[in-house]
Amino acid sequence: MRMYDCISAKKAGRELPEEVIRYVVKGFTEGTIPDYQMSAFLMAVCLRGMTKAETLALTMAMAESGDMLDLSPIRGRKADKHSTGGVGDKTTLIVGPVVAALGVPVAKMSGRGLGHTGGTIDKLESFPGFAVSLSEQEFFAQVNRIKLAVMAQTANLAPADKKIYALRDVTATVDSMPLIASSIMSKKLAAGADVIVLDVKAGSGAFMKTKEDAAALAEEMVEIGNGAGRQTCAVVTDMNQPLGCCVGNILEVKEAIGALHGRGAEDLMEASLALAAQMLVGAGRAADYESGWKLAEGALKDGSAFEKFCEFIEAQGGDASFARDPEKFPRAAAALEVRAEQDGFIRSMQTEEIGMASLLLGAGRETKESRIDLTAGIRMCVKLGDCVSKGDVLAVLFAGDESKAAAARARLLPAIEIGEKPENRNGHVLKIIR
């Protein structure tokens, strides 16, 4: 078998057999296929596409290129969720405890954030003492004991995807639906869950800017997951404004704690309940979406979800007293209010720009070596459609010093459009794909 022939066949639009795709992935991962040939192959995929069978084969080849986590030591149907990324997305901190409180095991591997804010792991490390490096045995034992554990992603999880993505990033081959779908799903399949619920974002703060493109990606990923024997569904959610009110690590943790007491912003609660409901259905805990939603609501109302969150923090060495008294968290040294410069209605937000403002504040990483300021971030005081008067506070910026706050203000203010008339807004959940 020659890589030249594989490239030629895909360039001509022919469907590649599974063994050919596995040859390509294995050869590139091991270094026997050079970058320039893999670049040509990826470009051919971008231009000619892939069939569903090819996309599934590519996903499985990438998933099996490294460790495949075997969760069989954990009792019951294991559920996991994945978000395609957004600004202010802290749903794992809410959904995990809700689902676990209802008896469904949630065994989750998460990464650190590279971009405008930290990832779930960074947020959890806001709790003093919280340990993210667990052995497999510790991970399994904790899920069996309390139904919930979150550990840092292992270095050898889908290494082919990491290497292929690095090449896609510099060869203008990122925007290919089969390549995007296989990249995301290879890691989720390698993580071993029986039930996978995908939160696919759409809008100005998401990779997919339109509902239609997000739905197409969601459908592709659901087909891959189900084709691989995992019960998979997707929830397409709006990312035309930050999710909830806060962007930044400690700020988001405190907001999630409020949501676990039922005091979250409407869009954050809608997203969290929708994702939890789908996980409960997939695991067989709820008969349908509506009953899953009610069960999740009940876990918030009766306090069991919050208690599960505290139990989870303590189980991984964290100080849960910070959850019970969020005022114990440290505060940023500087705070700056951003005020409206005219009367009107909040018509639109450039959500990605708001995320970049949080990066300027120190809430995220520009490189893997960057240090996060866990106290930095943004508290949004307005949502789309709100009526504001000149001088009203649109947001509060938190940073380690005033110069960072001033730089972030210059980026944030133009990202919030104020107009004379409000726009009609749909609900936060745009579509569910089962």
N, C-alpha and C positions, 0 to 999 in steps of 0.2 A: 504493500500500500504506500502511495506517495502523497505527500501534502499537496503537491502541484495538481494532482488529479482531483483532490477534494475541493480545492479552490475553483478549479475549472468547472466542476460539476455544479457547484453552488452558484457560480457566476452565470451559468446557463439556465438556472432556475430549477434544476432537478432536485428531487427529494432525496436526501441522504439517508442510508440505512443507519440503524442505531450503532452498529459496530464502527462505522466510519466516524460518527460524531464522538464516540468514546476514544477512538484513536487520536483525533485532533486534540481533545481536552487532555488526555493523558500525556501526549507528546509535548504539548506546550507547557504543562505543569512541571514535567520532569526536565525540560530544557532541551529536548531533542528536536523540537520544532522552533525555529527562530522567530523573533518578534515580527520581522518583515513579512513572513508568510502568514502568521496569525493575523496581522493587521489586514492583509488582503482578504483573508477568509471572513473576518468580521465586517469589512466593508461590503463584501458580497452578500452577507446575511442582511445588512442594513438595506441594501438595494433590492434584493429579491425576496426577503422574508423567509419565514420557516413555517412548515405545517405544524399542526398540533402535535403529531407524533415526533417530529424533529425537536420541537421545543421541550417536550417531556424528556426525550433522550438527553438533550443538552443539560437540562436541570439535574437529572439523576446522575449524570457523569460528573458534574461539578460537586453535587452533594457528597458523592462517594469518593471524591478525591482526597478526603482527609478523614477525620473522626466522624463516625455516625453514632450519636449518643443513643444508647439502648436504655430506655426508661422502663423496661419491664419489671425491675425491682420495685417500682412504685405501684401501689395498688390502685385500681380503678382506671377510668378513661382520662388521660392527661390532656388538659386544655392549655392553649397558648394563644397570644394575640401579637400582631405585628402592625406597626404603623409605618406608612411610607414617608413619614417625616413632616413636621409642621412647626409652627411658631406657638409656643405655649402649651405643647401637648404633654400633659401629665397624667393621661388616662390610666396607664399601667398602675400607678400608685393608688388608684381608686378601684379599678376593675378587678385587679388581683385579689385584694382582700374581700370584695363583695362575693366573688365566685367561690373563693376558698371557704368563706363563712357558711356557704350553702353546701359544702361537702364535696366540691369538685376540686381535684388536685391541679394546682397551677405550678408547673415546673418551667421556669423561664430563664433563658440566657439572654443577657443584654450587653450592649456595648457602651463605650464612652462616646460622648458627643464630639464631633468635629464640625464646628460651624458656630451658629449664633448662640446656642446654649449647650449645656452639658446634656448627656444622655441620662437614662434612668439610673444607671450605676452612679453617676456623679451626684444626682439628686439624693439618692439614698445615703451617700457618704456625708451628706449634711448632718446626719445623726452621728454624734461622737461615738466612736468605737465600732461602727457598722462594718462588717467584714464581707467583702465581695468575692474573695478567692476561697472557694469551697472545693474540697475533693468531691469526686463523684459519690463516694459513700456518704459523706456529710450531706450532700445535696439530696440524695435519695431519702436518707433517714429523716431529714427535716420535712420534706413533702409528705412522707408517710405519717409523720407526727402531727403537723399542723396544717397540712394541705397547701402550703405556699413557701416557695424559695425563689430567690433571684440571685444568680451568680454571674460573674463576668464571663464574657464569651472566651472560649479557649482559642489559643493561637492557631490550632490546626483544624478549625471548623471551615469546611469548604475552601481550602487554600486556592483551588483553581479559580474560584470566583474573584478572590482578591487580586490574583495576578492578571486575570482577563480584564477586570474593571480598570486596573491601573493603565492597561494598554488602550482600552476604549476611551479613557479620559483624555488621552493625548492624540487620538486619531479621529476625532469627530464621529465616533460610532456609539455614543451613549444613547441617543434617541432612537432606539430600535425596540419595538414592543416585545419581541421574543427575547432579546437580550436583557431588557429590564426585568421582565417577568421571571426569567430563569435565574437571574442574579439574586433577586429577593427570595424566591422559593427554594433555591438550593440550600440556603442557610437555615430556613425554617424546617425543611425536611430533615436536614442533618441534626437539628436540635431534638428530634424524636417524638414530638407530641402527637397524640391521636387526633386531636381536634385543633384546627388552625382557623382563627378568625382574623381577617385582614381589615385594617382601617386604612382605606385608600383616600388620600386627601386630594381635593380639587380646588384650584383657585390661585390667587396671586401669591400665596405663601407656600405653594406646593410645587412639586416637580411637574405634575400634570395640571395645566392651567385651566382646562375646561372640564365640565362634568362629563362630557361625551368621551374624552380621552381617558379620564380616570375610570369610567365604567368599562371601557374596552380593556384597560390594564387589569382591572379587577376580575373581569370575566376570564381573561387569559390565565391569571394566577389561580383562580378557583378550579379551572379545568386541569391545570397541572397538579394541584393538590389532590383532587379527587382521583385523577389518573394514577397518582402514586399511592393510592389506598388510604389517604388521610381525609377525614371529613372536614371539608373546607368551605367557608363562606366569606363574603366580603361586605363591608359597610362603607359606602362612598360618603364622605363627609366634607363639609364646606371649610375651606381655608382661605376665605377672602377677608378674614380678620383673625387676630390671634385667638386661640381657643381659651375661653375663660377670660380672666382679667390680668393674669400675671405672666411675665416672661423672665426667666432667671431661676436659678436652682433653689435657694431657700424660699424665695417668693412663691415658686410653684409648689414646693412641699407644703407650705402653710396654706395655700389655696386648696390643695388636695385634702388636707386635714379638714378644712371647712366643708368640702364636698362630702366627705365621709360622715359628717354630721347633718347632711342634707342641705347645706347652705352654699352650694356652688352656683356659678352663673348658669343661666338657662342652657346655653349651647354646650357647656362642659358636662352638665348633668345628662342632657339628651345623648351625647356621644357615649358617655360612660355606661348608661343604662342599656343603650342599644348593643354595645359590644358585649356587656355582661350577659344580656339575654341570649345572644347568639351562642356564646360559650356554654351556657346552661342547656340550651337545646341540643347542641352538638354532643355534649357529654351525657345526654339522656336524663338530666335532672329536671328539665321542663319539657312539657309536651309540645309547646309551640312558642313563638316569639312573644305573644301577648302575656302568656303565663310566666315566661322567663323574665319579662320586664317587671311584672308584679312581684315576683320573688326577689329580684334585685332591689327594687324599691323597699321591700320589707326589711331586707338586711341593713339598709341605711337607716330606716326609721327606728328599728328596735336596738340599734347600737352594736349589733354583732359584727358588722363590717369594720367599724372603727376598732373594736376590741381585737379583731383578727389582725388588723394593721399593727397595733401595739405589740401583739404576741409575735408577729413576724419580725419587727424591728429588734425585739429582745432576743429572739432565737438566733439572729445573726450578729449578736454582740453589741447592738446599738442601744443608746440610752432613750428608752421610750418615754421618759418624762418630758422630753421635748415635744412629743406628739400631744401629750396631755396638757402641756402649757407652752404653746408655740412662741410666747413672748421670750422664752429662754434663748431662742436662736439669736445669734449675733446680727447686728444691723450694719448697713453700709455707713461709711464715714461721711458721705456727701449725698444730699438729696436735692433735686431740682425739679420744680413744677414747669410743665409745658402748657401754655395757655392759648386758647383760641384767639385768633386775630380778627375774627368777624362773627356776626350772627349767622345762623342757618342750621342746616341738618348735616350730620355725618353721612356723606354720600358714598365714599369708597375709602379703602385703605390699601396701600401698597405693602402688603404684609411681609414680604421678603425684606423690604427696606426697614421695617420695624425690627425684624430679626437682626439685621446688620447693625442697627443702633444698639441693640443689646450686646452685640459682640464688641463694639467700641467701649461699652461700659465695663467690659471685663467678664461678662457672663459666659462666654464661649471660648473656643480655641481656634486660632488661625492655623496652627500646626499641632502635631501630636505632642510636641514638647511644651506647648503653651500651658501656663498655670491658670486655672479658673479662679475667679473671685466669687465664691459661693454666695456672697451677700449682694452682688451686683444684679441689676435687672431693671425691668419696667413694670409699673402697675398702670394698666390702662384704665382710665376713668370713664370712657365712652365706648359705645358699641355702634355698629352701623344703624342708621335711622334715627339716632338720638338727636334731640333738638338742643343746640348750645347757643349761648350768648357770648359776645366778645368778652374775653377775660376769664371765662370758665376754664377750669383745669381739664385738659385732655388726657394727660398722663403725668406720672411722677417717675423721674429717673433716679436710680440708685447706683452709686459708684464709689470707688476708693478715694477719688479726689474730684474737685470741682471741674478741672480741665477736661476730664473724660466725660463728665455729665454735659458740659457745654458742647463738646464735639458731637455727642449723641443727639443732643437737641437739634442741632443743625441738620442732622440726617432724618430725624423722626418727623419734625413739623411738616415738611413738604409731602410726607407719605400719607397724611390724613387730609382728605379732600372735604371741604365744607361747601355745600351748595344751598340754593334757595328752596329746593323741594326735596323731600325724602324719597328714597327708592323703595319699592316693595321688596321685602326680603322673604325668602323661603325658609323652611326649617333647616336645622343644621344637618340632619341626616338626609342625603339627597337620593340615595338608592340602596337597596339591599339585594345582593346577588348570592343566591344559594346554590 
